[in-house]
Amino acid sequence: MSDEIHIESVRKQLFAKLIKEKVFWSYNMKDTTPSDISDEVLIALTYKYLDLQEIDLLKRVFSAKKLKDSWIKYLLPEGDYLYTLNRFLAWYCFDIKHPDSYLKAMTTRYHNKLINNA
């Protein structure tokens, strides 16, 4: 099985599981397909709503950089709301040795970027 076919298969599998979790409540599901959801969003939603088995599946088909970029872009800005999840992901997925310090630094960096761009 080629890498492209394998990635599409995993995307479809994750998409179906996210539908079961009713994650796409704001989408018109008659017109929405797995290809309508970007890799970044699919990764973030998988981290947020699915289990370790699916998180491990992400690691098999996406690069570590893509996984981390998606996490930083979509989940870290949630701050305290997703603190426990982000702390776990930092440790489990990204092998960050001091997740509390890392999360604080990244949150500060995110807020400084918002202030400087205002």
N, C-alpha and C positions, 0 to 999 in steps of 0.2 A: 504494500500500500504506500503510495507516495505521500510525502509530508503534507502537501496541499490537501489531499483527500482526507488524511488523518485529522488535520486541523478542522476542516469543515465538519467532519463527523463529531468531533469533540464539541465544536460550537453548537451543533444541532442538539446534542445531548444536554449541554448546559442550558441552552435556551428552553428546552422542554421542561427541565427541572425548575427553572425560574418561573415559567408559566404556572406550574403546579403550585408554586409558592405565592402566586398572584402578585408578582413584582411589577408586572406591566399593566397595572390597573388603569393607567392613564392612556394607554395605547389602544388603537383600533386593531384588535388582534386578527380580524379578517384580512387586513392588508399588511400585517407586520410579519416579516420573516427573519430568520437568524442573521441574514446578510444586512438587514436594516440597522442592526445594533453593532456599534464599533467594537473592536477588540478591547479597547480601554474600558468602555462601559460594561461589557460582558465580564471582564476580569473584576472590576469593582463590585458589581452586583453579586458575582459568585463569592467573593470574599465576605460580603455583607450578609448574604442570605442563605448560602448553602453550607455544606459540611466539609470536614477534612478530606473526605474521599474526592470531592470535586475540586477542592483547593490543590490537592496533590495532582489531579489531572491537569490543571492549569500549568503546573511546572513541567509537564511532559511535552507541551505543545508550544508554549510561549517562552521567549527569552527572559532571563532574570531581569534584564533592564526594562523590558516592556511591562513586566509584572510590577516592578518597583515604581516605575513612572506612573502607572495607573493608580496604584495605592496612594502615592504622594499627591497626585492631582485630585482624586475623588474622595478619599477617605480621611486622610490626615487633616484637611481643613474642617472636618466635623468636630474637632477638638474633644471636649469633655463628653459629648454625646456618644462618641464611639471610642472613648479612651481605652476601655478594657479590650475591645476588639483590636484596636491599633497596637496596643502593647503586645498582645498575643501574636499578631501578624509580624511585628518587628522581630520578635524572638523566633517564631516558628518558620516563617517564610524567608526572612532576610538575614538571619543569623546575627542580629544586632545584639552585642553583648550587654549594653546598658540601655534598654528600651526607654526607660523613663527620661533619661537625659536626652536621648535622641528625639523623642516626641516633643519635649519642651523646646529644643533647639529648632526643630522643623516648624513647629507652630509659631514660634517667634519670627522665623524667617518668612513664613507665609504672611503673617500680619504686617511685618515691615514692608513687604512687597506691595501689599494693599495700600498702605499709607503713602508710600513713595509714588505710587501710580495714580493717586487721587488728585 
